[in-house]
């Protein structure tokens, strides 16, 4: 296992400046609580960016127009929910070709967001039901919102219409993730210690409850092929689930404190997890081993110190779509960009009270939300992927580690394919 403490070298680490900001409107005095931006999300096709603006609202903006505004008018853009009204569903303003900016009132504090898009040939797993209230077309774009009261609301992004209201969780819905295969299978993670699997093509039927966490579940993430799910939570929990059998594969051991975020690499060969123990681990999920460690305190804290209040809690992470970079937010007011084969951040930026982050669909921008409801954007590190890495990703998309290890190739090449060098 490679241990990578944050050795700071001003000549090597690039300090990044924001390319844009979306500042939340000032809240009245009686609404100072509940304005945290707990989640940000980009649509799979890159058409929309959404974030929880606080006070039960979600803001959606056309992403291409948002970038253009940053270039034309500078970095700051103060949002104004009072002037952003959703056009009526039958108006010309609502169309896939002309995305429009609007606000959705979700009725309660929004803790999680997820975009989902439909692939018509992916049928519902419930084969006995022939009639459904909703028929999802190929151009359907949905937004799932997880609320403080345990409900999950499903919205049509283009019309703003509420399609489904899912009610089974008894506590905050802390995270949501759609299966990447277009099946509209949705998994929710909650403080009620459960994960629930929903089939939106079956009118939001709850298919399964995944139990195993003994405390709050903070985050969940699908593997790119939708066959595996990772869930993380309090008490050092990192679980891997088989989503064909809805059974637990294994529990990953290594963190010393609550684990709050997880995400797979684009080829599914790596899994990154972030913890309050000041560390981000990069795992091989197929064998359960730790390949890399990105530390946020130097020297690395002892397990006893890492297990308590250490002022270096990692709050969020995101895996870049090039498979080479991981971004992390920590309580030391820093955003770090890590390259998976280097022992220190390649780029850093300052951010106070960061809570969440996500890379844009094309991987060129990182968005991060803060406790005052605002969002900040940075350019990601520039690197042209080498041909060897692109070939490795192509192989790992279809071959898990144990199959790769059986290939009749030299040991050094096996190490490279298994991300061990």
LOLUMPA-815582 format. One record per residue (C-alpha): residue in three letters; y, x, z. Coordinates in nm, 3 decimals, always signed. Each point is the difference from the previous one (the first is absolute). Layout:
// LOLUMPA-815582
TORSE residuo       v       u       w
TORSE     ALA       Y       X       Z
...
This chain:
// LOLUMPA-815582
TORSE residuo       v       u       w
TORSE     UNK  +0.000  +0.000  +0.000
TORSE     UNK  +0.342  +0.135  -0.094
TORSE     UNK  +0.266  -0.038  +0.271
TORSE     UNK  +0.353  -0.009  -0.136
TORSE     UNK  +0.277  +0.019  +0.264
TORSE     UNK  +0.355  -0.057  -0.124
TORSE     UNK  +0.116  +0.359  -0.043
TORSE     UNK  +0.363  -0.036  -0.099
TORSE     UNK  +0.133  +0.241  -0.261
TORSE     UNK  +0.343  -0.094  -0.130
TORSE     UNK  -0.057  +0.196  -0.324
TORSE     UNK  -0.309  -0.199  -0.089
TORSE     UNK  +0.064  -0.353  +0.127
TORSE     UNK  +0.233  -0.213  -0.210
TORSE     UNK  +0.234  -0.234  +0.184
TORSE     UNK  +0.021  -0.325  -0.189
TORSE     UNK  +0.300  -0.233  -0.028
TORSE     UNK  -0.028  -0.374  -0.042
TORSE     UNK  +0.044  -0.147  -0.345
TORSE     UNK  +0.069  -0.345  +0.138
TORSE     UNK  +0.031  -0.226  +0.301
TORSE     UNK  -0.042  -0.373  +0.048
TORSE     UNK  +0.186  -0.081  +0.319
TORSE     UNK  -0.075  -0.320  +0.184
TORSE     UNK  +0.298  -0.226  +0.081
TORSE     UNK  +0.129  +0.030  +0.355
TORSE     UNK  -0.169  -0.250  +0.229
TORSE     UNK  +0.200  -0.222  +0.236
TORSE     UNK  -0.006  +0.094  +0.367
TORSE     UNK  -0.261  -0.263  +0.087
TORSE     UNK  -0.241  +0.132  -0.264
TORSE     UNK  -0.012  +0.368  +0.085
TORSE     UNK  -0.373  -0.021  +0.071
TORSE     UNK  -0.254  -0.051  -0.276
TORSE     UNK  +0.188  +0.183  -0.275
TORSE     UNK  -0.255  +0.282  -0.043
TORSE     UNK  -0.126  +0.084  -0.348
TORSE     UNK  -0.372  +0.022  +0.072
TORSE     UNK  -0.120  +0.020  -0.357
TORSE     UNK  +0.100  +0.088  -0.357
TORSE     UNK  -0.200  -0.056  -0.320
TORSE     UNK  +0.017  +0.056  -0.375
TORSE     UNK  -0.158  -0.243  -0.248
TORSE     UNK  -0.307  +0.145  -0.181
TORSE     UNK  +0.181  -0.021  -0.335
TORSE     UNK  +0.320  +0.152  +0.142
TORSE     UNK  +0.204  -0.313  -0.065
TORSE     UNK  +0.105  -0.076  +0.359
TORSE     UNK  +0.076  +0.172  +0.326
TORSE     UNK  -0.025  -0.203  +0.322
TORSE     UNK  +0.076  +0.067  +0.365
TORSE     UNK  +0.018  -0.192  +0.326
TORSE     UNK  +0.371  -0.026  +0.064
TORSE     UNK  -0.039  -0.127  +0.355
TORSE     UNK  +0.063  -0.346  +0.145
TORSE     UNK  -0.296  -0.150  -0.192
TORSE     UNK  +0.130  +0.082  -0.350
TORSE     UNK  -0.150  +0.201  -0.285
TORSE     UNK  +0.225  +0.142  -0.270
TORSE     UNK  -0.131  +0.051  -0.354
TORSE     UNK  +0.194  +0.202  -0.256
TORSE     UNK  -0.087  +0.097  -0.360
TORSE     UNK  -0.089  +0.366  +0.040
TORSE     UNK  +0.128  +0.126  -0.336
TORSE     UNK  +0.335  -0.170  +0.059
TORSE     UNK  +0.014  +0.141  +0.352
TORSE     UNK  -0.043  +0.355  -0.131
TORSE     UNK  +0.263  -0.059  -0.266
TORSE     UNK  +0.247  -0.121  +0.264
TORSE     UNK  -0.056  +0.317  +0.203
TORSE     UNK  +0.088  +0.212  -0.305
TORSE     UNK  +0.303  -0.206  -0.099
TORSE     UNK  +0.154  -0.085  +0.336
TORSE     UNK  -0.117  +0.274  +0.236
TORSE     UNK  -0.257  -0.012  +0.273
TORSE     UNK  +0.112  -0.285  +0.223
TORSE     UNK  -0.077  -0.362  -0.072
TORSE     UNK  +0.064  -0.251  +0.277
TORSE     UNK  -0.224  -0.298  -0.044
TORSE     UNK  +0.143  -0.348  +0.037
TORSE     UNK  -0.259  -0.268  +0.049
TORSE     UNK  +0.263  -0.271  -0.007
TORSE     UNK  +0.082  +0.066  -0.365
TORSE     UNK  -0.357  +0.043  -0.123
TORSE     UNK  -0.150  -0.336  -0.082
TORSE     UNK  -0.328  -0.055  -0.175
TORSE     UNK  +0.038  -0.184  -0.330
TORSE     UNK  -0.182  -0.328  -0.030
TORSE     UNK  -0.356  +0.041  -0.128
TORSE     UNK  +0.076  -0.165  -0.334
TORSE     UNK  +0.313  +0.204  -0.070
TORSE     UNK  +0.011  +0.288  -0.245
TORSE     UNK  +0.068  +0.242  +0.286
TORSE     UNK  -0.359  -0.013  +0.119
TORSE     UNK  -0.216  +0.197  -0.240
TORSE     UNK  -0.211  +0.309  -0.007
TORSE     UNK  +0.225  +0.158  -0.264
TORSE     UNK  +0.316  -0.051  +0.207
TORSE     UNK  -0.067  +0.073  +0.369
TORSE     UNK  +0.272  -0.127  +0.230
TORSE     UNK  +0.115  +0.102  +0.346
TORSE     UNK  -0.066  -0.249  +0.277
TORSE     UNK  -0.074  -0.057  +0.369
TORSE     UNK  -0.298  -0.184  +0.149
TORSE     UNK  +0.025  -0.159  +0.343
TORSE     UNK  -0.347  +0.037  +0.153
TORSE     UNK  +0.070  -0.201  +0.317
TORSE     UNK  -0.088  +0.282  +0.244
TORSE     UNK  +0.034  +0.377  +0.040
TORSE     UNK  -0.173  +0.178  -0.290
TORSE     UNK  -0.226  +0.290  +0.101
TORSE     UNK  -0.186  +0.065  -0.323
TORSE     UNK  +0.030  -0.040  -0.377
TORSE     UNK  -0.236  +0.042  -0.294
TORSE     UNK  +0.028  -0.069  -0.371
TORSE     UNK  -0.303  -0.133  -0.185
TORSE     UNK  -0.061  -0.058  -0.369
TORSE     UNK  -0.281  -0.194  -0.161
TORSE     UNK  -0.257  +0.102  -0.259
TORSE     UNK  -0.142  -0.324  -0.150
TORSE     UNK  -0.350  +0.137  -0.062
TORSE     UNK  -0.036  +0.079  +0.371
TORSE     UNK  -0.151  -0.322  +0.129
TORSE     UNK  +0.002  -0.131  +0.355
TORSE     UNK  -0.291  +0.120  +0.211
TORSE     UNK  -0.054  -0.361  +0.109
TORSE     UNK  -0.226  -0.113  -0.287
TORSE     UNK  -0.071  -0.351  +0.132
TORSE     UNK  +0.351  -0.137  -0.038
TORSE     UNK  +0.093  -0.117  -0.347
TORSE     UNK  +0.346  -0.137  +0.072
TORSE     UNK  +0.297  +0.188  +0.135
TORSE     UNK  +0.356  -0.102  +0.081
TORSE     UNK  +0.143  +0.313  -0.165
TORSE     UNK  -0.093  +0.162  -0.329
TORSE     UNK  +0.133  +0.356  -0.006
TORSE     UNK  +0.094  +0.134  -0.341
TORSE     UNK  +0.019  +0.357  -0.124
TORSE     UNK  +0.379  +0.013  +0.050
TORSE     UNK  -0.019  -0.128  +0.359
TORSE     UNK  +0.175  +0.215  +0.261
TORSE     UNK  -0.045  -0.098  +0.363
TORSE     UNK  +0.162  +0.118  +0.322
TORSE     UNK  -0.189  -0.030  +0.327
TORSE     UNK  +0.204  +0.007  +0.323
TORSE     UNK  -0.154  +0.053  +0.344
TORSE     UNK  +0.195  -0.161  +0.282
TORSE     UNK  +0.051  +0.037  +0.372
TORSE     UNK  -0.166  -0.336  +0.071
TORSE     UNK  -0.327  +0.108  -0.164
TORSE     UNK  +0.052  -0.189  -0.326
TORSE     UNK  -0.022  +0.145  -0.350
TORSE     UNK  +0.213  -0.161  -0.270
TORSE     UNK  -0.070  +0.052  -0.370
TORSE     UNK  +0.295  -0.030  -0.240
TORSE     UNK  +0.042  -0.010  -0.377
TORSE     UNK  +0.238  +0.291  -0.059
TORSE     UNK  +0.157  -0.142  -0.316
TORSE     UNK  +0.073  -0.349  +0.134
TORSE     UNK  +0.020  +0.058  +0.375
TORSE     UNK  -0.244  -0.289  +0.051
TORSE     UNK  -0.221  +0.001  +0.310
TORSE     UNK  -0.358  -0.024  -0.126
TORSE     UNK  -0.218  +0.046  +0.308
TORSE     UNK  +0.042  +0.006  +0.376
TORSE     UNK  -0.295  +0.181  +0.160
TORSE     UNK  -0.053  -0.072  +0.370
TORSE     UNK  -0.279  +0.171  +0.193
TORSE     UNK  +0.146  +0.303  +0.175
TORSE     UNK  +0.119  -0.055  +0.357
TORSE     UNK  +0.237  +0.300  +0.020
TORSE     UNK  +0.241  +0.199  -0.218
TORSE     UNK  -0.129  +0.077  -0.350
TORSE     UNK  +0.076  +0.371  -0.005
TORSE     UNK  -0.114  +0.091  -0.351
TORSE     UNK  -0.120  -0.150  -0.329
TORSE     UNK  -0.175  +0.151  -0.301
TORSE     UNK  -0.125  -0.147  -0.328
TORSE     UNK  -0.314  +0.128  -0.173
TORSE     UNK  +0.123  +0.215  -0.293
TORSE     UNK  -0.255  -0.154  -0.241
TORSE     UNK  +0.208  -0.315  -0.061
TORSE     UNK  -0.244  -0.230  +0.178
TORSE     UNK  +0.275  -0.122  +0.237
TORSE     UNK  -0.214  +0.085  +0.301
TORSE     UNK  +0.243  +0.052  +0.289
TORSE     UNK  -0.073  +0.176  +0.329
TORSE     UNK  +0.220  -0.047  +0.306
TORSE     UNK  +0.018  +0.217  +0.313
TORSE     UNK  +0.120  -0.153  +0.324
TORSE     UNK  +0.076  +0.064  +0.363
TORSE     UNK  -0.277  -0.249  +0.079
TORSE     UNK  -0.238  +0.298  -0.060
TORSE     UNK  -0.147  -0.140  -0.322
TORSE     UNK  +0.017  +0.044  -0.375
TORSE     UNK  -0.035  -0.311  -0.213
TORSE     UNK  -0.101  -0.019  -0.365
TORSE     UNK  +0.156  -0.275  -0.213
TORSE     UNK  -0.082  -0.115  -0.355
TORSE     UNK  +0.323  -0.127  -0.154
TORSE     UNK  -0.183  -0.113  -0.315
TORSE     UNK  -0.195  -0.234  +0.229
TORSE     UNK  +0.321  -0.161  +0.129
TORSE     UNK  +0.035  +0.258  +0.277
TORSE     UNK  -0.344  -0.051  +0.150
TORSE     UNK  -0.072  +0.243  +0.285
TORSE     UNK  -0.323  +0.173  -0.102
TORSE     UNK  -0.070  +0.234  +0.288
TORSE     UNK  +0.123  +0.128  +0.337
TORSE     UNK  -0.050  +0.373  +0.052
TORSE     UNK  -0.043  +0.083  +0.368
TORSE     UNK  -0.029  +0.340  +0.162
TORSE     UNK  +0.346  +0.095  +0.120
TORSE     UNK  +0.041  -0.018  +0.377
TORSE     UNK  +0.380  -0.005  -0.017
TORSE     UNK  +0.283  -0.075  -0.243
TORSE     UNK  -0.063  +0.065  -0.369
TORSE     UNK  +0.305  +0.168  -0.150
TORSE     UNK  -0.081  +0.055  -0.366
TORSE     UNK  -0.260  -0.044  -0.274
TORSE     UNK  -0.043  +0.134  -0.352
TORSE     UNK  -0.240  -0.054  -0.290
TORSE     UNK  -0.155  +0.285  -0.195
TORSE     UNK  +0.106  +0.002  -0.368
TORSE     UNK  -0.332  -0.149  -0.114
TORSE     UNK  +0.021  -0.275  +0.268
TORSE     UNK  -0.343  +0.091  +0.138
TORSE     UNK  +0.121  +0.148  +0.329
TORSE     UNK  +0.259  -0.098  +0.259
TORSE     UNK  +0.156  +0.218  +0.268
TORSE     UNK  +0.147  -0.155  +0.314
TORSE     UNK  +0.181  +0.185  +0.279
TORSE     UNK  +0.127  -0.103  +0.339
TORSE     UNK  +0.059  +0.072  +0.367
TORSE     UNK  -0.236  +0.219  +0.204
TORSE     UNK  -0.045  +0.260  -0.280
TORSE     UNK  -0.183  -0.247  -0.223
TORSE     UNK  -0.072  +0.084  -0.366
TORSE     UNK  -0.268  -0.224  -0.156
TORSE     UNK  -0.146  -0.008  -0.352
TORSE     UNK  -0.149  -0.325  -0.133
TORSE     UNK  -0.229  -0.083  -0.291
TORSE     UNK  +0.177  -0.288  -0.176
TORSE     UNK  -0.306  -0.111  -0.196
TORSE     UNK  -0.206  -0.055  +0.316
TORSE     UNK  +0.295  -0.045  +0.243
TORSE     UNK  -0.161  +0.250  +0.234
TORSE     UNK  +0.129  +0.309  +0.178
TORSE     UNK  -0.088  +0.329  -0.168
TORSE     UNK  +0.117  +0.241  +0.268
TORSE     UNK  +0.264  +0.076  +0.258
TORSE     UNK  +0.205  +0.317  -0.059
TORSE     UNK  +0.056  +0.214  +0.309
TORSE     UNK  +0.285  +0.247  +0.038
TORSE     UNK  +0.330  -0.159  +0.101
TORSE     UNK  +0.120  +0.016  +0.363
TORSE     UNK  +0.231  -0.305  +0.006
TORSE     UNK  +0.063  -0.333  -0.172
TORSE     UNK  -0.045  +0.016  -0.378
TORSE     UNK  +0.271  -0.200  -0.175
TORSE     UNK  -0.032  +0.051  -0.377
TORSE     UNK  -0.259  +0.077  -0.266
TORSE     UNK  -0.018  +0.031  -0.377
TORSE     UNK  -0.248  +0.122  -0.261
TORSE     UNK  +0.082  +0.248  -0.274
TORSE     UNK  +0.017  -0.143  -0.355
TORSE     UNK  -0.348  +0.131  -0.084
TORSE     UNK  -0.153  -0.122  +0.328
TORSE     UNK  -0.122  +0.348  +0.093
TORSE     UNK  +0.244  +0.042  +0.290
TORSE     UNK  +0.121  -0.215  +0.288
TORSE     UNK  +0.320  +0.075  +0.193
TORSE     UNK  +0.058  -0.132  +0.354
TORSE     UNK  +0.309  +0.029  +0.222
TORSE     UNK  -0.004  -0.006  +0.379
TORSE     UNK  +0.221  +0.009  +0.305
TORSE     UNK  -0.178  +0.328  +0.080
TORSE     UNK  +0.259  +0.172  -0.231
TORSE     UNK  -0.254  +0.059  -0.279
TORSE     UNK  -0.089  -0.123  -0.345
TORSE     UNK  -0.365  +0.058  -0.086
TORSE     UNK  -0.136  +0.005  -0.354
TORSE     UNK  -0.370  -0.095  +0.001
TORSE     UNK  -0.288  -0.008  -0.240
TORSE     UNK  -0.087  -0.368  +0.063
TORSE     UNK  -0.339  +0.032  -0.167
TORSE     UNK  -0.134  +0.247  +0.259
TORSE     UNK  +0.246  -0.052  +0.287
TORSE     UNK  +0.134  +0.356  +0.022
TORSE     UNK  +0.360  +0.115  +0.050
TORSE     UNK  +0.120  +0.212  -0.293
TORSE     UNK  +0.365  +0.055  +0.094
TORSE     UNK  +0.232  -0.040  +0.295
TORSE     UNK  +0.377  -0.036  -0.029
TORSE     UNK  +0.161  +0.061  +0.339
TORSE     UNK  +0.344  -0.127  +0.099
TORSE     UNK  +0.045  +0.218  +0.309
TORSE     UNK  -0.025  +0.379  +0.021
TORSE     UNK  -0.191  +0.133  +0.176
TORSE     UNK  -0.253  -0.284  -0.030
TORSE     UNK  -0.018  -0.202  +0.325
TORSE     UNK  -0.307  +0.005  +0.220
TORSE     UNK  -0.218  -0.315  -0.008
TORSE     UNK  +0.140  -0.114  +0.337
TORSE     UNK  +0.360  +0.037  -0.119
TORSE     UNK  -0.077  -0.152  -0.342
TORSE     UNK  -0.155  -0.302  +0.172
TORSE     UNK  +0.321  -0.090  +0.182
TORSE     UNK  +0.370  -0.040  -0.074
TORSE     UNK  +0.074  +0.321  -0.192
TORSE     UNK  +0.320  -0.079  -0.199
TORSE     UNK  -0.187  +0.080  -0.321
TORSE     UNK  -0.170  -0.329  -0.076
TORSE     UNK  -0.075  -0.042  -0.370
TORSE     UNK  +0.100  -0.353  -0.095
TORSE     UNK  -0.102  -0.035  -0.364
TORSE     UNK  -0.143  +0.177  -0.304
TORSE     UNK  -0.049  -0.056  -0.371
TORSE     UNK  -0.220  +0.173  -0.259
TORSE     UNK  +0.175  +0.084  -0.327
TORSE     UNK  -0.147  -0.132  -0.323
TORSE     UNK  -0.040  +0.354  -0.136
TORSE     UNK  -0.258  +0.067  +0.271
TORSE     UNK  +0.183  +0.319  +0.101
TORSE     UNK  +0.254  -0.112  +0.259
TORSE     UNK  +0.005  -0.187  +0.331
TORSE     UNK  +0.323  -0.123  +0.162
TORSE     UNK  +0.032  -0.056  +0.375
TORSE     UNK  +0.262  -0.138  +0.240
TORSE     UNK  +0.018  +0.119  +0.361
TORSE     UNK  +0.207  -0.062  +0.312
TORSE     UNK  +0.172  +0.338  -0.038
TORSE     UNK  +0.227  -0.164  -0.262
TORSE     UNK  -0.166  +0.177  -0.291
TORSE     UNK  -0.162  -0.110  -0.324
TORSE     UNK  -0.251  +0.258  -0.122
TORSE     UNK  -0.160  +0.041  -0.341
TORSE     UNK  -0.329  +0.190  +0.019
TORSE     UNK  -0.195  +0.152  -0.287
TORSE     UNK  -0.371  -0.034  +0.066
TORSE     UNK  -0.075  +0.367  -0.066
TORSE     UNK  +0.292  +0.154  +0.194
TORSE     UNK  +0.043  +0.069  +0.369
TORSE     UNK  +0.356  -0.129  +0.054
TORSE     UNK  +0.227  -0.272  -0.141
TORSE     UNK  +0.137  +0.067  -0.347
TORSE     UNK  +0.294  -0.236  +0.051
TORSE     UNK  +0.169  -0.159  +0.304
TORSE     UNK  +0.275  -0.251  +0.065
TORSE     UNK  +0.166  -0.146  +0.308
TORSE     UNK  -0.047  -0.363  +0.103
TORSE     UNK  +0.069  -0.163  +0.335
TORSE     UNK  -0.227  -0.276  +0.130
TORSE     UNK  -0.234  -0.004  -0.299
TORSE     UNK  -0.282  -0.257  +0.020
TORSE     UNK  -0.170  -0.022  -0.341
TORSE     UNK  -0.016  +0.166  -0.342
TORSE     UNK  -0.151  -0.043  -0.347
TORSE     UNK  +0.005  +0.184  -0.331
TORSE     UNK  +0.124  -0.185  -0.307
TORSE     UNK  -0.259  -0.105  -0.256
TORSE     UNK  +0.071  +0.300  -0.223
TORSE     UNK  +0.015  +0.234  +0.300
TORSE     UNK  +0.354  +0.124  -0.071
TORSE     UNK  +0.170  -0.150  +0.308
TORSE     UNK  -0.084  -0.044  +0.368
TORSE     UNK  +0.141  -0.304  +0.182
TORSE     UNK  +0.026  -0.006  +0.380
TORSE     UNK  +0.102  -0.286  +0.228
TORSE     UNK  +0.178  +0.033  +0.334
TORSE     UNK  +0.042  -0.195  +0.321
TORSE     UNK  +0.335  -0.147  -0.110
TORSE     UNK  -0.148  -0.174  -0.307
TORSE     UNK  +0.124  +0.253  -0.258
TORSE     UNK  -0.189  +0.199  -0.266
TORSE     UNK  +0.061  +0.356  -0.121
TORSE     UNK  -0.131  +0.166  -0.315
TORSE     UNK  -0.077  +0.363  -0.086
TORSE     UNK  -0.125  +0.174  -0.314
TORSE     UNK  -0.351  +0.134  +0.041
TORSE     UNK  -0.094  +0.367  -0.051
TORSE     UNK  -0.021  +0.099  -0.363
TORSE     UNK  -0.331  +0.144  -0.111
TORSE     UNK  -0.189  -0.033  -0.324
TORSE     UNK  -0.368  -0.051  +0.091
TORSE     UNK  -0.226  +0.273  -0.132
TORSE     UNK  -0.275  -0.089  -0.245
TORSE     UNK  -0.263  +0.100  +0.259
TORSE     UNK  +0.140  -0.253  +0.247
TORSE     UNK  +0.010  -0.279  -0.259
TORSE     UNK  -0.363  +0.071  -0.090
TORSE     UNK  -0.093  +0.003  +0.368
TORSE     UNK  +0.162  -0.340  +0.053
TORSE     UNK  -0.184  -0.144  -0.302
TORSE     UNK  -0.333  +0.120  +0.139
TORSE     UNK  +0.067  -0.113  +0.357
TORSE     UNK  +0.097  -0.351  -0.110
TORSE     UNK  -0.362  -0.059  -0.096
TORSE     UNK  -0.194  +0.244  +0.219
TORSE     UNK  -0.008  +0.009  +0.382
TORSE     UNK  -0.037  +0.331  +0.181
TORSE     UNK  -0.378  -0.006  +0.038
TORSE     UNK  -0.048  -0.049  -0.375
TORSE     UNK  +0.249  +0.276  -0.079
TORSE     UNK  -0.191  +0.238  +0.226
TORSE     UNK  -0.311  -0.052  -0.215
TORSE     UNK  +0.171  +0.116  -0.319
TORSE     UNK  -0.144  +0.323  -0.152
TORSE     UNK  +0.331  +0.188  +0.012
TORSE     UNK  +0.115  +0.321  +0.176
TORSE     UNK  +0.079  -0.022  +0.374
TORSE     UNK  +0.369  +0.070  -0.051
TORSE     UNK  +0.028  -0.291  -0.240
TORSE     UNK  -0.181  -0.225  +0.248
TORSE     UNK  +0.251  +0.099  +0.268
TORSE     UNK  +0.286  -0.085  -0.234
TORSE     UNK  -0.149  -0.337  -0.096
TORSE     UNK  -0.050  -0.082  +0.369
TORSE     UNK  +0.360  +0.100  +0.087
TORSE     UNK  -0.122  +0.286  +0.221
TORSE     UNK  +0.223  +0.263  -0.158
